[in-house]
Amino acid sequence: FGDFIDGTLCVRFSLSTMAAAAIGNTISDAAGIFSGGAVEQLATRCGVEEPPMSREQRQMRITKTWLYSGQVIGILIGCTLGCCPLLWLDPEAAIKLKTEKMQSVIFQKATDKVSEMMHAEAAMLMFVDKDKGDLYARNVTKNLHCIRWRMEDGFIGHAARTGKFVNVADVHEESFYDPKLHDNFMGTGMVVRSLLCMPVWSKGEVLGVICVLNKQEGGAFTNRDEDILSAISTHVAITITDSAHNFDDILDNCEKSVNKQGAPQWNTATLQRRKTLFEPVLKGMGNLLEAESTALMLLDEEHGELYTEEPDLRTS
């Protein structure tokens, strides 16, 4: 009964497991008081009656010994029967429900804050459904609603499939543009002009995507937007696996970075931009110089050594 309370009432009002135990114990004690009389009446009907005893007989040691022994045996039997539901109940179910509720609150706040920080018209957080092979919107801003999205469709599906972020200034100029998807987005009447989709990675696989739509100042989302959204996507992945992280502090730090003159260089977006830029340059230099291979080496100031940004590229 306590497990039922923990998975329903305590999840609804964010109460602890100890509170569930206290509530269950209180209800059980109250029920025991009212049911005690009913048990005695049932025993009487079955012919099991308390033997008539005088006051002196009730005070005898042997009488008290049998009385207390019977009470202890009854408690042990009752407690044993009460533990039987544990054989088929999931002890982690209530914890999972509480975690999911907490994550939902955290992610909704993150989605709203991302839209505000990026000066976007809308934002949403979508996760991959491995069973159905598509994406579902878990958290969205107020001007959108939760839907399912095919992995094959549009820019969002491309980001989820490839694990690469997508930053488009004008969706109408791209091959992934689909009037049915982008001219009436999610049936809200919103016309998508620009978008930035960032994959959420965890343990080598894409868990979902964060997508912001329509830069309010017009044009494309900036490199700074890419960096910040990359950082937030990383912390979303961390929160899924470890809810103890303080996501409010993460959002505050990201919001402060927006207001600074320069954005910090976070890995995912920066590395993808570098690779897109450096790889064709190295290939072009190799072909021009008829070199067997080319490599770009950068200085690691912290360790005082050089490292290759791109591996050696063989010319064709």
Buried (B, 14 or more C-beta within 10 A) or exposed (E): BBBBBBBEBBBEEEBEBEBBBBBBEEEBEEEEEEEEEEEEEEEEEEEEEEEEEEEEEEEEEEEEEEEEEEEEEEEEEEEEEEEEEEEEEEEEBBBEBBBEEBBEEBBBBBBBBBBBBBBBBBBBBBBBBEEEEBBBBBBBBEBBEEBEBBBEBBBBBBBBEEBBBBBBBEBEEBEBBEEEBBBEBBEEEBBBBBBBBBBBBBEEEBBBBBBBBBBEEEEBBBBBBBBBBBBBBBBBBBBBEEBEEEBEEBBEEBBEBBEEEEBEEBEBBBEBBBEEEBBEEBBEBBEEEEBEEBEBEEEEEEEEEEEEBBEEBEBE
